[in-house]
Amino acid sequence: MALLNAPLTTAFATAIAHSDPRSDAVAMDAARTAIIDFFACAIAGAADRTTSILAEAVGANLPGEAILVGSNRKTDPLVAAVVNGYAGHVLDYDDVHASVRGHPTTVIIPALIALAAEREFSAEEFIAAYVVGLEAMARLGLSLGSRHYENGFHATATLGPIGVVAAISHLTGASVENTATALGLAATQAAGLRLQFGFDAKPYHAGMAARSGLLAARLAKAGFSGARDFLDNAVGFHSAYAFGAGKPELASENWGAPWQIVSPGLTLKAYPCCTASHPVASLGIDLHREGLSAEQIENIIFTYPPGADAALVVTKPTNGIEARFSPEYVFSAALIDGALRLDHFDDRPVENRIMTLATRAGRRHDESAPRMSNDPSTRFVVLDLSQKDGSTITRRFDGLPGVTDPTDKFRDATVGNPAFADIPDLVRSMRSNADLTRLLALLNQNHI
């Protein structure tokens, strides 16, 4: 069945099949850095109590050769994709991409690691496939516009299966036709709602997307049929998910020029909580350094552009997991403790010493500002703080804070465990099949 009357899907599939990011040293280096950051998150996340719950529930005892990151176990590839994707996102410490408006690496890398149990490929091919998968997620995210996310979809979950198919199809040399079929099979599995933020189901979205993409690629390769026009069809992806704001042609327009991993690039998280709360975290830490104490504060107002706090769905968290999505809590913890640690966001009840200040905080929107979009320049927060002595403090933060080198983050996340110490240097230099095999062996060790 040939591709007919599907120019947009054909262009997207062709870009996936025929592009080669290996010639772009900047893109490949950025990918290596992002992969180190992901492994920091996934190794630490493997030790989370809920990762073990998920692993047992999805059948991690099944036989197979796919590794579980941060564990000495191996299992079925589809199971490994779910568990590793979850582990990478469970701490909400993994990277984010503005065009995706979500988390690409924690979906794509687990699927590629699972694929390594089924076929041999080089570390350089692995990295290049990741760049292509991220490009597909990011370009598709741009094409959807802002309403997809704001109307309740979690883009990590909905775009993730498509990014995985793009990565696998590129890596395996799938034809344009086969790639288009796999994309359609991934698109029909696109699901995930933001109402799950603050629950274990939120990081499950990442694992779910990794598994769905891997399964879609498998099915297409086996000859399973599906629509090959998911971008063109009148009842296709944009009709269902863009809510009238989509521009499907953007899915392949300017593909790789530059690569999305280069511009706008990934934000590697500085704090283990929702990205949208990071600006107030930085403001809180700055004010702590300046000597401001919680006892001096009467009230706090955060001003966002419209839509910018859509992910921040919690105002009065009861535990640390919910608190990841509460700027009121994040700012208060940052101001009081001068830092944000993983133990600020675990499943224990929130502390009264933090919540006493958090209850004095509120939010508003600047309706005159451009609506928050995929353009990072539309992101800001203004802090207006009133003190008990009648004085005020006003601060503004534009864009997102982040880290450029995840080496310290990796060391902290792995608790100095010497079993993982060689991973960052290996990822920075790996190229061969043997290098990738060694990496997988290093990852396949118990975190604790």
TAWO-V471574 format. One record per residue. N is the residue number from 1. RES is the residue in three letters. PSI is psi in degrees with one decimal (999 if undefined). NEAR is the number of other ideal C-beta (glycine too) atoms within 10 Angstrom. D_LAST is the distance of its C-alpha to the last C-alpha in Angstrom with 1 decimal. Layout:
BEGIN
n: <N & N>
res: <RES & RES>
psi: <PSI & PSI>
near: <NEAR & NEAR>
d_last: <D_LAST & D_LAST>
END
This chain:
BEGIN
n: <1 & 2 & 3 & 4 & 5 & 6 & 7 & 8 & 9 & 10 & 11 & 12 & 13 & 14 & 15 & 16 & 17 & 18 & 19 & 20 & 21 & 22 & 23 & 24 & 25 & 26 & 27 & 28 & 29 & 30 & 31 & 32 & 33 & 34 & 35 & 36 & 37 & 38 & 39 & 40 & 41 & 42 & 43 & 44 & 45 & 46 & 47 & 48 & 49 & 50 & 51 & 52 & 53 & 54 & 55 & 56 & 57 & 58 & 59 & 60 & 61 & 62 & 63 & 64 & 65 & 66 & 67 & 68 & 69 & 70 & 71 & 72 & 73 & 74 & 75 & 76 & 77 & 78 & 79 & 80 & 81 & 82 & 83 & 84 & 85 & 86 & 87 & 88 & 89 & 90 & 91 & 92 & 93 & 94 & 95 & 96 & 97 & 98 & 99 & 100 & 101 & 102 & 103 & 104 & 105 & 106 & 107 & 108 & 109 & 110 & 111 & 112 & 113 & 114 & 115 & 116 & 117 & 118 & 119 & 120 & 121 & 122 & 123 & 124 & 125 & 126 & 127 & 128 & 129 & 130 & 131 & 132 & 133 & 134 & 135 & 136 & 137 & 138 & 139 & 140 & 141 & 142 & 143 & 144 & 145 & 146 & 147 & 148 & 149 & 150 & 151 & 152 & 153 & 154 & 155 & 156 & 157 & 158 & 159 & 160 & 161 & 162 & 163 & 164 & 165 & 166 & 167 & 168 & 169 & 170 & 171 & 172 & 173 & 174 & 175 & 176 & 177 & 178 & 179 & 180 & 181 & 182 & 183 & 184 & 185 & 186 & 187 & 188 & 189 & 190 & 191 & 192 & 193 & 194 & 195 & 196 & 197 & 198 & 199 & 200 & 201 & 202 & 203 & 204 & 205 & 206 & 207 & 208 & 209 & 210 & 211 & 212 & 213 & 214 & 215 & 216 & 217 & 218 & 219 & 220 & 221 & 222 & 223 & 224 & 225 & 226 & 227 & 228 & 229 & 230 & 231 & 232 & 233 & 234 & 235 & 236 & 237 & 238 & 239 & 240 & 241 & 242 & 243 & 244 & 245 & 246 & 247 & 248 & 249 & 250 & 251 & 252 & 253 & 254 & 255 & 256 & 257 & 258 & 259 & 260 & 261 & 262 & 263 & 264 & 265 & 266 & 267 & 268 & 269 & 270 & 271 & 272 & 273 & 274 & 275 & 276 & 277 & 278 & 279 & 280 & 281 & 282 & 283 & 284 & 285 & 286 & 287 & 288 & 289 & 290 & 291 & 292 & 293 & 294 & 295 & 296 & 297 & 298 & 299 & 300 & 301 & 302 & 303 & 304 & 305 & 306 & 307 & 308 & 309 & 310 & 311 & 312 & 313 & 314 & 315 & 316 & 317 & 318 & 319 & 320 & 321 & 322 & 323 & 324 & 325 & 326 & 327 & 328 & 329 & 330 & 331 & 332 & 333 & 334 & 335 & 336 & 337 & 338 & 339 & 340 & 341 & 342 & 343 & 344 & 345 & 346 & 347 & 348 & 349 & 350 & 351 & 352 & 353 & 354 & 355 & 356 & 357 & 358 & 359 & 360 & 361 & 362 & 363 & 364 & 365 & 366 & 367 & 368 & 369 & 370 & 371 & 372 & 373 & 374 & 375 & 376 & 377 & 378 & 379 & 380 & 381 & 382 & 383 & 384 & 385 & 386 & 387 & 388 & 389 & 390 & 391 & 392 & 393 & 394 & 395 & 396 & 397 & 398 & 399 & 400 & 401 & 402 & 403 & 404 & 405 & 406 & 407 & 408 & 409 & 410 & 411 & 412 & 413 & 414 & 415 & 416 & 417 & 418 & 419 & 420 & 421 & 422 & 423 & 424 & 425 & 426 & 427 & 428 & 429 & 430 & 431 & 432 & 433 & 434 & 435 & 436 & 437 & 438 & 439 & 440 & 441 & 442 & 443 & 444 & 445 & 446 & 447 & 448>
res: <MET & ALA & LEU & LEU & ASN & ALA & PRO & LEU & THR & THR & ALA & PHE & ALA & THR & ALA & ILE & ALA & HIS & SER & ASP & PRO & ARG & SER & ASP & ALA & VAL & ALA & MET & ASP & ALA & ALA & ARG & THR & ALA & ILE & ILE & ASP & PHE & PHE & ALA & CYS & ALA & ILE & ALA & GLY & ALA & ALA & ASP & ARG & THR & THR & SER & ILE & LEU & ALA & GLU & ALA & VAL & GLY & ALA & ASN & LEU & PRO & GLY & GLU & ALA & ILE & LEU & VAL & GLY & SER & ASN & ARG & LYS & THR & ASP & PRO & LEU & VAL & ALA & ALA & VAL & VAL & ASN & GLY & TYR & ALA & GLY & HIS & VAL & LEU & ASP & TYR & ASP & ASP & VAL & HIS & ALA & SER & VAL & ARG & GLY & HIS & PRO & THR & THR & VAL & ILE & ILE & PRO & ALA & LEU & ILE & ALA & LEU & ALA & ALA & GLU & ARG & GLU & PHE & SER & ALA & GLU & GLU & PHE & ILE & ALA & ALA & TYR & VAL & VAL & GLY & LEU & GLU & ALA & MET & ALA & ARG & LEU & GLY & LEU & SER & LEU & GLY & SER & ARG & HIS & TYR & GLU & ASN & GLY & PHE & HIS & ALA & THR & ALA & THR & LEU & GLY & PRO & ILE & GLY & VAL & VAL & ALA & ALA & ILE & SER & HIS & LEU & THR & GLY & ALA & SER & VAL & GLU & ASN & THR & ALA & THR & ALA & LEU & GLY & LEU & ALA & ALA & THR & GLN & ALA & ALA & GLY & LEU & ARG & LEU & GLN & PHE & GLY & PHE & ASP & ALA & LYS & PRO & TYR & HIS & ALA & GLY & MET & ALA & ALA & ARG & SER & GLY & LEU & LEU & ALA & ALA & ARG & LEU & ALA & LYS & ALA & GLY & PHE & SER & GLY & ALA & ARG & ASP & PHE & LEU & ASP & ASN & ALA & VAL & GLY & PHE & HIS & SER & ALA & TYR & ALA & PHE & GLY & ALA & GLY & LYS & PRO & GLU & LEU & ALA & SER & GLU & ASN & TRP & GLY & ALA & PRO & TRP & GLN & ILE & VAL & SER & PRO & GLY & LEU & THR & LEU & LYS & ALA & TYR & PRO & CYS & CYS & THR & ALA & SER & HIS & PRO & VAL & ALA & SER & LEU & GLY & ILE & ASP & LEU & HIS & ARG & GLU & GLY & LEU & SER & ALA & GLU & GLN & ILE & GLU & ASN & ILE & ILE & PHE & THR & TYR & PRO & PRO & GLY & ALA & ASP & ALA & ALA & LEU & VAL & VAL & THR & LYS & PRO & THR & ASN & GLY & ILE & GLU & ALA & ARG & PHE & SER & PRO & GLU & TYR & VAL & PHE & SER & ALA & ALA & LEU & ILE & ASP & GLY & ALA & LEU & ARG & LEU & ASP & HIS & PHE & ASP & ASP & ARG & PRO & VAL & GLU & ASN & ARG & ILE & MET & THR & LEU & ALA & THR & ARG & ALA & GLY & ARG & ARG & HIS & ASP & GLU & SER & ALA & PRO & ARG & MET & SER & ASN & ASP & PRO & SER & THR & ARG & PHE & VAL & VAL & LEU & ASP & LEU & SER & GLN & LYS & ASP & GLY & SER & THR & ILE & THR & ARG & ARG & PHE & ASP & GLY & LEU & PRO & GLY & VAL & THR & ASP & PRO & THR & ASP & LYS & PHE & ARG & ASP & ALA & THR & VAL & GLY & ASN & PRO & ALA & PHE & ALA & ASP & ILE & PRO & ASP & LEU & VAL & ARG & SER & MET & ARG & SER & ASN & ALA & ASP & LEU & THR & ARG & LEU & LEU & ALA & LEU & LEU & ASN & GLN & ASN & HIS & ILE>
psi: <109.0 & 157.9 & 116.6 & 136.4 & 40.2 & 61.3 & -35.6 & -45.4 & -40.0 & -43.1 & -41.3 & -48.6 & -36.4 & -42.7 & -42.0 & -46.2 & -36.3 & -8.9 & 157.8 & 94.9 & -7.0 & -20.9 & -6.2 & 99.0 & -34.3 & -44.6 & -42.7 & -37.9 & -40.0 & -38.2 & -41.9 & -42.1 & -44.1 & -35.8 & -39.3 & -45.2 & -43.2 & -43.9 & -33.3 & -46.7 & -42.1 & -38.7 & -45.5 & -40.9 & -24.7 & -25.7 & -3.6 & 141.5 & -39.4 & -23.0 & -39.9 & -39.6 & -47.8 & -45.1 & -44.1 & -36.8 & -33.3 & 1.3 & 44.3 & -10.3 & -2.5 & 146.8 & 150.0 & 173.3 & 9.7 & 132.3 & 153.3 & 119.5 & 135.7 & 16.5 & 154.3 & 14.0 & 154.4 & 156.0 & -172.7 & 140.0 & -40.6 & -37.2 & -43.4 & -38.5 & -42.7 & -49.5 & -44.5 & -35.9 & -42.8 & -47.4 & -36.3 & -21.9 & -10.4 & -30.6 & -4.6 & 42.0 & -1.6 & 167.0 & 164.9 & 150.0 & 130.6 & -39.2 & -35.2 & -35.6 & 46.7 & -160.9 & 97.1 & -38.7 & -37.1 & -6.5 & -46.8 & -47.6 & -43.6 & -36.4 & -40.2 & -36.8 & -41.1 & -39.2 & -30.7 & -17.2 & -14.9 & -21.8 & 157.2 & 137.2 & 167.1 & 162.9 & -35.9 & -39.7 & -38.6 & -47.5 & -44.1 & -40.9 & -39.0 & -43.3 & -42.5 & -42.3 & -42.4 & -40.2 & -43.3 & -45.3 & -44.2 & -45.5 & -39.4 & -37.3 & -43.5 & -38.3 & -23.2 & -26.9 & -172.2 & -20.0 & -25.8 & -51.7 & -46.8 & -27.4 & -0.6 & -4.3 & 143.8 & 109.5 & -28.3 & -40.4 & -37.7 & -36.4 & -20.9 & -48.7 & -34.5 & -40.0 & -38.9 & -46.0 & -41.6 & -45.0 & -46.7 & -42.0 & -41.4 & -45.8 & -39.2 & -1.8 & 32.1 & 148.2 & 164.8 & -42.3 & -45.1 & -38.4 & -42.6 & -40.4 & -46.2 & -38.0 & -42.1 & -38.8 & -33.2 & -42.8 & -33.6 & -11.2 & 5.8 & 118.1 & 154.3 & 123.1 & 140.2 & -13.7 & -15.0 & -1.9 & 132.8 & -1.0 & 165.1 & -25.0 & -23.8 & -53.9 & -23.0 & -29.1 & -40.4 & -46.5 & -40.8 & -43.5 & -39.8 & -44.7 & -44.1 & -41.3 & -42.3 & -42.2 & -41.0 & -44.1 & -40.3 & -46.9 & -45.2 & -42.2 & -34.3 & -3.9 & 9.3 & 134.1 & 157.0 & 162.9 & 139.2 & 24.3 & 45.0 & -23.9 & -19.9 & -27.0 & 142.1 & -23.8 & 37.6 & -156.8 & -46.4 & -34.9 & -38.2 & -32.4 & -12.8 & -17.8 & 40.0 & -4.7 & 2.7 & 153.7 & 82.9 & -29.2 & -21.7 & -11.3 & -32.6 & -7.8 & 131.7 & 27.9 & 122.9 & 13.4 & 76.6 & 170.8 & 141.0 & -22.6 & -17.2 & -47.2 & 121.3 & -7.8 & 169.5 & 149.8 & 116.3 & 121.3 & 137.3 & -19.6 & 146.5 & 64.1 & 177.2 & 135.5 & -39.0 & -16.8 & -4.8 & -38.8 & -42.5 & -28.0 & -46.4 & -39.6 & -39.8 & -43.6 & -41.4 & -44.0 & -33.2 & -45.7 & -28.5 & -3.5 & 7.6 & 133.4 & 154.0 & -32.5 & -22.1 & -14.3 & 131.5 & -52.0 & 165.2 & 137.4 & 129.0 & 129.1 & 124.6 & 155.7 & 158.0 & 131.2 & -9.8 & -23.3 & 25.1 & -33.6 & -14.7 & 75.6 & 0.3 & 131.0 & -33.5 & 78.7 & 151.5 & -19.7 & 173.2 & -28.2 & -46.4 & -34.9 & -19.6 & -21.3 & 24.3 & 106.0 & -28.0 & -45.8 & -46.9 & -47.9 & -44.3 & -43.8 & -40.7 & -41.8 & -43.8 & -43.9 & -12.4 & 12.2 & 164.1 & 122.6 & 168.0 & -33.0 & -8.0 & -18.1 & 30.4 & -170.5 & 10.5 & 158.3 & 146.9 & 153.8 & 140.9 & -33.4 & -27.9 & -43.1 & -26.2 & -40.6 & -39.8 & -32.9 & -11.0 & 1.5 & 147.6 & 176.4 & 156.9 & 169.8 & 140.3 & 96.5 & -12.4 & -10.2 & 154.3 & 142.0 & 139.4 & 132.4 & -167.8 & -15.9 & 114.9 & -23.8 & -12.6 & 2.5 & 124.7 & 165.7 & 139.7 & 130.9 & 122.7 & 117.9 & 125.5 & 133.4 & 160.4 & -20.2 & 5.2 & -11.3 & 162.7 & 156.8 & 131.4 & 129.4 & 151.8 & 140.5 & 124.7 & 140.8 & -153.6 & 138.4 & 162.3 & 179.3 & 147.6 & -27.0 & 113.5 & 14.2 & -48.7 & -38.2 & -41.8 & -44.5 & -43.9 & -42.6 & -29.0 & 7.7 & 38.3 & 16.6 & 116.7 & -17.2 & -24.8 & 1.2 & -27.9 & -7.2 & -48.4 & -46.3 & -36.8 & -44.9 & -36.6 & -23.9 & -11.5 & 142.2 & -35.5 & 173.3 & -41.2 & -37.8 & -43.2 & -39.1 & -41.8 & -41.9 & -46.7 & -37.2 & -40.6 & -38.0 & -27.1 & 53.4 & 153.3 & 135.4 & -42.4 & 999>
near: <8 & 6 & 18 & 8 & 9 & 21 & 13 & 21 & 28 & 21 & 18 & 29 & 31 & 16 & 22 & 28 & 19 & 10 & 20 & 11 & 24 & 14 & 10 & 20 & 9 & 14 & 24 & 20 & 14 & 22 & 26 & 19 & 22 & 27 & 26 & 21 & 28 & 30 & 26 & 27 & 29 & 32 & 26 & 24 & 30 & 25 & 19 & 21 & 10 & 17 & 28 & 15 & 12 & 21 & 23 & 11 & 10 & 22 & 14 & 21 & 11 & 14 & 7 & 18 & 14 & 26 & 25 & 24 & 28 & 29 & 25 & 11 & 16 & 19 & 25 & 19 & 25 & 20 & 23 & 34 & 32 & 30 & 33 & 33 & 39 & 30 & 33 & 33 & 28 & 28 & 25 & 23 & 26 & 31 & 26 & 24 & 27 & 24 & 26 & 29 & 26 & 29 & 32 & 35 & 31 & 31 & 36 & 32 & 31 & 34 & 34 & 25 & 26 & 30 & 24 & 21 & 16 & 13 & 9 & 9 & 16 & 17 & 23 & 16 & 20 & 24 & 25 & 24 & 27 & 28 & 27 & 27 & 30 & 31 & 27 & 32 & 32 & 26 & 24 & 32 & 28 & 22 & 25 & 28 & 20 & 21 & 16 & 25 & 24 & 19 & 14 & 12 & 23 & 26 & 27 & 29 & 27 & 28 & 34 & 35 & 32 & 32 & 32 & 36 & 33 & 32 & 32 & 30 & 31 & 26 & 22 & 18 & 10 & 21 & 12 & 20 & 16 & 19 & 29 & 29 & 29 & 32 & 32 & 26 & 26 & 32 & 26 & 17 & 19 & 22 & 14 & 24 & 15 & 21 & 12 & 16 & 21 & 20 & 12 & 17 & 15 & 25 & 28 & 21 & 28 & 32 & 30 & 24 & 39 & 33 & 28 & 28 & 35 & 29 & 22 & 27 & 29 & 17 & 16 & 27 & 15 & 7 & 8 & 13 & 11 & 17 & 19 & 27 & 20 & 29 & 27 & 20 & 19 & 7 & 8 & 21 & 29 & 25 & 13 & 17 & 22 & 19 & 16 & 8 & 16 & 22 & 13 & 21 & 13 & 18 & 26 & 24 & 15 & 10 & 19 & 20 & 10 & 13 & 22 & 27 & 28 & 19 & 12 & 16 & 22 & 26 & 18 & 23 & 25 & 18 & 26 & 23 & 29 & 26 & 25 & 22 & 29 & 26 & 27 & 28 & 23 & 20 & 24 & 28 & 21 & 16 & 20 & 17 & 9 & 8 & 7 & 16 & 12 & 15 & 9 & 14 & 19 & 13 & 14 & 23 & 15 & 24 & 18 & 23 & 20 & 17 & 19 & 23 & 22 & 18 & 21 & 24 & 16 & 20 & 16 & 13 & 22 & 12 & 14 & 21 & 25 & 20 & 29 & 26 & 25 & 26 & 29 & 26 & 31 & 31 & 28 & 28 & 30 & 26 & 25 & 18 & 15 & 13 & 13 & 21 & 12 & 17 & 9 & 22 & 27 & 15 & 12 & 11 & 10 & 22 & 15 & 7 & 12 & 23 & 20 & 13 & 22 & 24 & 14 & 17 & 22 & 12 & 16 & 12 & 16 & 14 & 8 & 7 & 16 & 14 & 14 & 23 & 20 & 21 & 14 & 16 & 11 & 19 & 22 & 18 & 25 & 19 & 22 & 16 & 23 & 16 & 15 & 10 & 7 & 7 & 10 & 9 & 16 & 10 & 16 & 12 & 18 & 12 & 14 & 17 & 16 & 18 & 16 & 7 & 12 & 24 & 15 & 10 & 20 & 22 & 15 & 14 & 26 & 21 & 12 & 9 & 15 & 7 & 15 & 22 & 13 & 12 & 21 & 22 & 11 & 16 & 23 & 13 & 10 & 22 & 15 & 12 & 16 & 11 & 17 & 23 & 15 & 16 & 22 & 18 & 10 & 18 & 21 & 17 & 16 & 14 & 22 & 8>
d_last: <51.4 & 51.9 & 50.7 & 53.7 & 54.4 & 50.8 & 51.0 & 48.0 & 45.6 & 47.0 & 46.5 & 42.9 & 42.2 & 44.2 & 42.2 & 39.0 & 40.4 & 42.3 & 40.5 & 38.6 & 36.4 & 35.7 & 38.9 & 37.6 & 35.5 & 34.8 & 33.4 & 31.2 & 29.8 & 29.1 & 27.3 & 25.1 & 24.2 & 23.5 & 21.2 & 19.0 & 19.0 & 18.1 & 15.1 & 13.8 & 14.4 & 13.2 & 9.7 & 9.3 & 11.4 & 9.5 & 7.3 & 10.8 & 12.5 & 15.4 & 13.8 & 13.2 & 16.7 & 18.1 & 16.6 & 18.2 & 21.4 & 22.1 & 21.6 & 18.4 & 19.5 & 22.5 & 23.1 & 22.9 & 21.7 & 20.1 & 16.4 & 13.8 & 12.1 & 8.4 & 8.8 & 10.7 & 13.4 & 16.8 & 19.5 & 22.8 & 23.2 & 24.5 & 21.6 & 19.1 & 21.2 & 20.9 & 17.2 & 16.4 & 19.2 & 18.0 & 14.5 & 16.4 & 18.7 & 17.0 & 16.5 & 20.0 & 19.0 & 20.2 & 23.6 & 27.0 & 30.4 & 33.7 & 35.6 & 33.1 & 32.7 & 29.2 & 26.0 & 26.7 & 23.8 & 21.3 & 23.9 & 25.3 & 22.3 & 20.6 & 24.0 & 24.6 & 21.3 & 22.4 & 25.9 & 24.6 & 24.2 & 27.9 & 29.6 & 29.2 & 29.7 & 29.1 & 26.7 & 29.8 & 30.9 & 27.4 & 27.8 & 31.4 & 30.8 & 28.3 & 31.1 & 33.6 & 31.5 & 31.0 & 34.7 & 35.6 & 33.6 & 34.9 & 38.5 & 38.5 & 37.1 & 40.0 & 42.4 & 41.5 & 42.3 & 41.0 & 42.0 & 39.5 & 36.7 & 38.9 & 40.2 & 36.8 & 35.1 & 31.5 & 32.1 & 28.6 & 29.2 & 32.9 & 32.9 & 29.6 & 30.9 & 33.8 & 31.6 & 29.6 & 33.0 & 34.3 & 31.4 & 31.6 & 35.4 & 35.6 & 33.2 & 35.0 & 38.4 & 39.5 & 43.1 & 44.2 & 45.3 & 42.2 & 40.1 & 42.4 & 41.9 & 38.1 & 38.3 & 40.5 & 38.1 & 35.3 & 37.5 & 38.5 & 34.9 & 34.5 & 33.4 & 31.4 & 32.7 & 31.8 & 32.5 & 28.8 & 27.6 & 25.7 & 24.5 & 21.7 & 24.4 & 24.5 & 21.3 & 22.4 & 25.3 & 23.4 & 22.1 & 25.5 & 27.2 & 25.2 & 26.0 & 29.6 & 30.2 & 29.0 & 31.1 & 34.1 & 34.0 & 33.8 & 36.7 & 38.9 & 38.4 & 39.4 & 42.6 & 41.8 & 44.2 & 43.8 & 45.7 & 45.7 & 46.8 & 44.1 & 45.2 & 48.9 & 49.5 & 51.3 & 48.7 & 45.8 & 42.7 & 44.4 & 46.9 & 44.2 & 41.7 & 43.5 & 45.9 & 48.7 & 46.9 & 45.8 & 47.1 & 46.1 & 47.5 & 44.8 & 42.3 & 43.5 & 45.7 & 44.7 & 41.9 & 40.0 & 42.5 & 40.4 & 37.1 & 35.4 & 32.2 & 34.6 & 36.8 & 36.0 & 32.5 & 29.1 & 27.9 & 24.4 & 23.3 & 23.3 & 22.2 & 19.8 & 22.7 & 25.8 & 27.5 & 30.9 & 29.7 & 28.8 & 32.3 & 32.6 & 29.2 & 30.7 & 33.9 & 32.2 & 30.3 & 33.6 & 35.6 & 33.1 & 33.7 & 37.4 & 37.2 & 37.8 & 36.7 & 36.2 & 39.1 & 41.5 & 41.0 & 43.4 & 42.2 & 40.4 & 41.4 & 39.5 & 41.8 & 40.5 & 42.5 & 43.2 & 40.2 & 37.7 & 35.8 & 35.9 & 32.1 & 32.0 & 32.9 & 31.8 & 33.9 & 32.8 & 29.1 & 28.0 & 24.2 & 22.0 & 21.7 & 25.5 & 25.7 & 24.3 & 27.8 & 29.9 & 31.4 & 32.8 & 29.4 & 27.9 & 30.9 & 31.0 & 27.3 & 27.8 & 31.1 & 30.1 & 26.8 & 27.6 & 24.4 & 22.3 & 18.6 & 16.0 & 16.6 & 20.3 & 19.6 & 17.3 & 19.0 & 20.4 & 24.2 & 25.5 & 26.8 & 30.6 & 30.7 & 29.7 & 31.6 & 34.8 & 35.1 & 33.9 & 36.7 & 39.2 & 38.2 & 39.9 & 40.4 & 43.4 & 44.2 & 46.6 & 48.7 & 50.6 & 47.6 & 46.7 & 44.4 & 40.8 & 40.4 & 38.5 & 40.2 & 37.8 & 40.9 & 41.6 & 38.4 & 39.0 & 38.7 & 41.1 & 40.2 & 43.1 & 42.4 & 45.0 & 44.9 & 46.5 & 49.1 & 50.3 & 48.9 & 46.8 & 44.2 & 44.0 & 41.3 & 40.7 & 37.8 & 38.5 & 36.0 & 32.2 & 30.1 & 27.3 & 25.6 & 27.0 & 24.3 & 20.7 & 19.5 & 18.6 & 17.2 & 14.8 & 13.9 & 13.4 & 11.5 & 8.9 & 8.9 & 10.6 & 7.9 & 10.8 & 9.9 & 11.1 & 13.8 & 16.6 & 16.4 & 18.7 & 21.4 & 21.3 & 21.8 & 24.6 & 26.5 & 25.7 & 28.9 & 29.2 & 28.0 & 26.3 & 24.4 & 23.1 & 22.2 & 20.1 & 18.4 & 17.5 & 16.1 & 13.9 & 12.6 & 12.2 & 8.9 & 5.5 & 3.8 & 0.0>
END
